[in-house]
Amino acid sequence: MEMESEHIAMDESRIIRVEAFDGDTFGITLESGHTILLELGNRIREPAFAALIESGAFSKPYTDGKAICWGSGISITLEEIMGMLLSHSDKTQNQNNKEE
């Protein structure tokens, strides 16, 4: 039930603002008022992102409400963003469990 409500909340969320910070980090503001701090991590090594960095467009994202977008059709959807956050959370939790 909890996962279902999270999924519904995500479906109703819209990105209203995205801004680039240093390196591979972006601040994403949702219509709900929540803010996500997203680090691209390993995705920064993908050829599409390397081309964006080289062209200088990487630090100039925009949103269509459903994704972070750059020119040339490159985007990361809100669903992908949530998946990246959950994946990072799982890795951190596993690392913390190993330390105990």
DODRENKOL-470720 format. One record per residue: residue in one letter; x, y, z of N, C-alpha, C in turn. Coordinates in pm, whole numbers, padded with zeros to 5 digits, always signed. Example, Ala and Ser with C-alpha at 12.3 -4.5 7.8 and 13.67 -1.06 7.14 Angstrom:
% DODRENKOL-470720
A+01319-00569+00780+01230-00450+00780+01320-00330+00780 S+01285-00225+00708+01367-00106+00714+01290+00003+00787 
END
This chain:
% DODRENKOL-470720
M+00083-00119+00000+00000+00000+00000+00087+00126+00000 E+00196+00126+00079+00283+00242+00085+00347+00270-00049 M+00396+00165-00118+00457+00183-00249+00356+00239-00348 E+00230+00194-00338+00127+00241-00428+00103+00391-00407 S+00097+00435-00282+00075+00578-00256+00194+00661-00302 E+00317+00607-00289+00434+00678-00337+00429+00690-00489 H+00385+00582-00556+00375+00582-00701+00271+00685-00747 I+00157+00689-00680+00053+00785-00715+00104+00927-00693 A+00171+00950-00581+00225+01083-00552+00325+01125-00660 M+00408+01032-00706+00505+01062-00810+00434+01094-00941 D+00327+01019-00973+00252+01045-01095+00191+01184-01095 E+00155+01234-00977+00092+01364-00966+00195+01477-00952 S+00322+01442-00931+00427+01543-00914+00471+01597-01049 R+00508+01723-01045+00564+01787-01163+00689+01861-01119 I+00788+01860-01206+00909+01938-01182+00879+02080-01225 I+00900+02174-01133+00875+02313-01169+01004+02393-01189 R+01116+02340-01138+01242+02410-01155+01359+02313-01143 V+01461+02336-01220+01584+02258-01209+01701+02355-01223 E+01800+02337-01137+01919+02420-01148+02043+02335-01130 A+02145+02371-01203+02272+02299-01197+02359+02356-01086 F+02418+02267-01009+02517+02306-00909+02652+02260-00959 D+02755+02271-00879+02889+02228-00919+02893+02080-00951 G+02977+02045-01044+02999+01905-01078+02878+01841-01144 D+02833+01729-01086+02724+01652-01145+02596+01660-01062 T+02577+01769-00988+02466+01782-00895+02362+01883-00945 F+02234+01845-00926+02124+01930-00967+02023+01945-00854 G+01966+02063-00843+01857+02087-00750+01727+02082-00829 I+01634+01998-00787+01509+01979-00858+01395+02015-00764 T+01314+02112-00802+01201+02153-00719+01073+02098-00780 L+00995+02030-00696+00869+01972-00740+00753+02065-00706 E+00645+02049-00777+00525+02128-00755+00475+02115-00611 S+00500+02001-00548+00458+01977-00411+00534+02062-00310 G+00643+02125-00355+00727+02203-00265+00852+02128-00222 H+00858+01998-00247+00976+01919-00213+01090+01951-00309 T+01211+01943-00256+01330+01964-00336+01415+01839-00332 I+01467+01801-00446+01553+01684-00459+01692+01734-00496 L+01792+01683-00427+01931+01710-00463+01981+01583-00530 L+02007+01590-00658+02043+01472-00737+02186+01480-00785 E+02263+01376-00754+02398+01361-00809+02390+01252-00915 L+02439+01281-01035+02432+01184-01143+02525+01065-01125 G+02630+01082-01049+02719+00970-01021+02777+00910-01148 N+02764+00778-01165+02822+00708-01280+02760+00748-01413 R+02639+00800-01411+02574+00839-01538+02651+00950-01608 I+02730+01024-01532+02807+01134-01590+02906+01082-01694 R+02940+00954-01687+03036+00894-01780+02971+00847-01911 E+02839+00852-01918+02771+00810-02040+02805+00906-02154 P+02821+00853-02276+02859+00938-02389+02770+01061-02409 A+02640+01047-02390+02549+01161-02410+02581+01274-02314 F+02610+01240-02188+02642+01343-02090+02781+01401-02114 A+02875+01317-02158+03008+01367-02192+02999+01472-02302 A+02913+01448-02400+02894+01545-02510+02833+01675-02458 L+02739+01663-02363+02678+01783-02304+02782+01866-02228 I+02867+01797-02154+02972+01866-02078+03067+01937-02173 E+03108+01866-02277+03201+01923-02375+03143+02046-02445 S+03014+02044-02472+02949+02156-02542+02916+02273-02449 G+02921+02249-02317+02888+02353-02220+02739+02357-02185 A+02660+02269-02247+02515+02269-02224+02475+02195-02097 F+02565+02117-02040+02533+02036-01923+02483+02121-01807 S+02538+02238-01790+02501+02325-01677+02380+02412-01709 K+02311+02381-01819+02194+02461-01860+02071+02372-01882 P+02031+02295-01780+01913+02211-01798+01784+02293-01789 Y+01678+02236-01839+01545+02295-01825+01448+02180-01798 T+01324+02211-01771+01226+02106-01746+01102+02126-01829 D+01041+02014-01866+00911+02016-01932+00802+01976-01833 G+00840+01967-01705+00748+01927-01599+00757+01780-01566 K+00803+01700-01661+00811+01555-01642+00955+01504-01636 A+01050+01589-01676+01190+01544-01684+01283+01664-01676 I+01411+01633-01648+01518+01730-01665+01562+01713-01810 C+01571+01822-01883+01601+01814-02026+01722+01899-02063 W+01787+01857-02167+01894+01934-02229+01867+01931-02379 G+01936+02010-02453+01922+02006-02599+01957+01868-02652 S+01933+01846-02776+01964+01719-02843+01879+01603-02795 G+01768+01630-02727+01678+01524-02687+01721+01443-02565 I+01823+01486-02495+01870+01415-02376+01785+01459-02257 S+01739+01360-02179+01656+01392-02062+01665+01281-01959 I+01625+01315-01837+01612+01218-01728+01473+01241-01670 T+01387+01140-01678+01250+01155-01630+01244+01154-01478 L+01134+01204-01425+01113+01203-01281+01115+01059-01228 E+01061+00967-01305+01063+00826-01265+01206+00774-01255 E+01292+00810-01352+01433+00771-01347+01502+00834-01226 I+01470+00961-01200+01530+01031-01086+01495+00959-00957 M+01368+00924-00940+01326+00853-00818+01396+00718-00807 G+01411+00649-00919+01483+00521-00919+01628+00538-00879 M+01692+00645-00926+01831+00673-00890+01842+00700-00740 L+01747+00776-00687+01749+00807-00543+01728+00681-00460 L+01634+00597-00501+01609+00473-00427+01728+00380-00435 S+01792+00373-00550+01910+00289-00567+02023+00337-00477 H+02043+00469-00473+02148+00527-00388+02116+00500-00240 S+01989+00512-00204+01947+00487-00066+01974+00342-00026 D+01945+00249-00117+01970+00107-00090+02118+00080-00071 K+02204+00142-00153+02349+00123-00142+02399+00177-00008 T+02349+00294+00032+02390+00354+00160+02346+00267+00276 Q+02225+00216+00269+02174+00130+00376+02257+00002+00386 N+02289-00058+00272+02373-00178+00272+02510-00151+00328 Q+02568-00036+00294+02699+00001+00345+02693+00021+00496 N+02588+00086+00546+02573+00106+00690+02556-00027+00761 N+02485-00122+00704+02466-00253+00765+02599-00328+00775 K+02687-00313+00678+02818-00380+00680+02907-00323+00790 E+02890-00194+00819+02973-00128+00920+02935-00170+01061 E+02813-00217+01082+02766-00252+01217+02823-00378+01265 
END
